[in-house]
Amino acid sequence: MNQHNCFFPSLTRIADLEHKPFEIESLAREHWETGDYVQAEVTGVRGQSYILELNTGRMMEAMLGDKVIGAFGKRNATLVGVGTWEAIENDNCMEALTSAGLFGKSTSVSPLMPKFMSLKYLGHVTRAKTKLNMQDFVQPVQERKLETPVVLLVGTSMSAGKTTTGRVVIHELKRSGYSVVGAKLTGAGRYRDVLSFGDAGADHIFDFVDAGLPSTVCEPDEYRVRLRNLLSRIAAIDADVLVAEAGASPLEPYNGATAIEEIHDNVRCTILCASDPYAVAGVQAAFDFKPDLVSGPAANTDAAISLVEKLTGVRALNLMEPSSIPALGELLKEKLLGR
């Protein structure tokens, strides 16, 4: 196989597929698994969602007939759509559930969103007649206990401002002289979120793809094993602070609750990014925790901030306003230094 005849979205960034030869072999359904690398052909009617995020993070528009390498996975996005490779039928028609190359078949899609990119399964990526999975490219690491203080970002849903908030927090921590790791612990694979943490100044960036997961929609026990691999890598950095984003909300099937449980002892500051003030109250009641700060759309205006504080008693800041940054800096200093 000439690997230059196809495109490599960002779920392939942990692999060597662009640089070493491979073959494409159609496999019987009983051999398919989450994380398998497969090749597909772009089909259907080109639309707004026919965009690929390459393994460099660059975005490109796919064209009909293009061949793409991605990975089988699952997505449960509350505001966009739900899908899984397990829903692919005998016609081998499937979709790109994210621009990063998360391949499966949608089972529920928001009517407000454009259709996912249509694809046709061509076969599995193989070497020496053996299929390749994302797990094959995860380097073993000595397990280490995470000692790094954590600023935890959680949300009431997707698109609640977690990544934007993370960028502001990282920028402020770097301005204050800290060495920072930025990490996305849960979600569906997209490189641009953690790349933006690097753009904000993070010294190192990680996400669950580094541990071989196309998304964190999986069994909690499996996720815990992969997360500990990831946290061991982060622990080896020995940074001053870890800014960790738990994508979506703790109540969604992305293992957010498991992630929070694993790093709980290290959390020094929790920022809840919320879509609206009532969502703050809902997550606070459902998950039984009180954040140190609320940000995101729920803090976009003075009226929203007042309502958050009235409903929950939690301070809220519009972190897009430069005038809020000194207060954020004081909060981070208080929580990280204990004063």
C-alpha positions, 0 to 999 in steps of 0.5 A: 500500500502506498500510504501517500494515497490517503489522508491521516486524521488526528487519531493516527498521530500516535501511529507510524502509518505515514512513514511505514508500509501497511496493507488494507485487508477486509476483515469479517465483522467478528474481528472488528474492535474499538480502536482498530485502524481502518481505511474508508472512502469518502462518499455521499453528498459533500456538505459542511461537515466534510472536514478532516482534522489531520494529524498535524492539527491542520483542517482540510476539506475532504473530496468525494473519492478520497481515502482516509485512515481512521479508527473505530470508536463511539461518540455520545455528544449531547448537542451533536450526535450519537454513534458507534462502529457497532451500528455499521450494517452489512453494507459497510456504510459508515460515517466520520463521527468526528473530524479527527477520524472517529469512524462509526455509524450515527444512531441519533443526530441533532436536526440542527447539525449538518450530516456527518461525512459519509464513508465506505469501509474498505478494510483494516490496516494490517501488517503481516496479516495482523490488523493494527489497533491504536493500542499497538502504538501506545508505549509502555510506561512505568506506573507513577503516582500523580503528585502534581496539583490539578486545576480541574475543568468540568462542564455541564455539557459539551460546548460549555466553554471548558477549552476556552477556560482552560486556555485562559487558566493556562495563560495566567499560570504561565504568566505567574511563572508556573510550569504547566501540563495541559490535558484533556482526560475525556471526550471524543478525539480532536487534536485542536483542543489540546493544541490550543492548550499548547498555544496558550503556553502549556509546556506539555500537552496530553490527551486520551488519544496518547493512551490509545483511546479514540474516545472515552466512551468505553467500560469504566474499568478499561478507561481506568487502565488507560487513564493511569497510563496517561497520568503516569506519563504526566507524573513523569513530567514533574510540572508545577500544575496540571490543568485537566479538562474532563470533556462533556459533563461528569454525568455523561458516558465519557467516564468523567466521573471515573477521571475525577475519582482518579485525580481527586486527591490532587485537585486544588481548584475546580472550575465548572463551565456551564451553558446557563445558570440553571445548569450549574444548579443541576450539575451541582445537585446531581453530582453533589459537589460545589465548584470553586468558580463558574465560567462559560456562557453561564457567566457571559453577563452580569445578569447571568453571574448574579443568577448563578450566585443566587441559585448556587452560592458559587462565584462566577467570572466572565473569563473573556473579560480582561477585568476578570483575570486578576480575580482568577489569578488570586483564586488560583494562587489561593488554591495552589499555594493554600493562602 
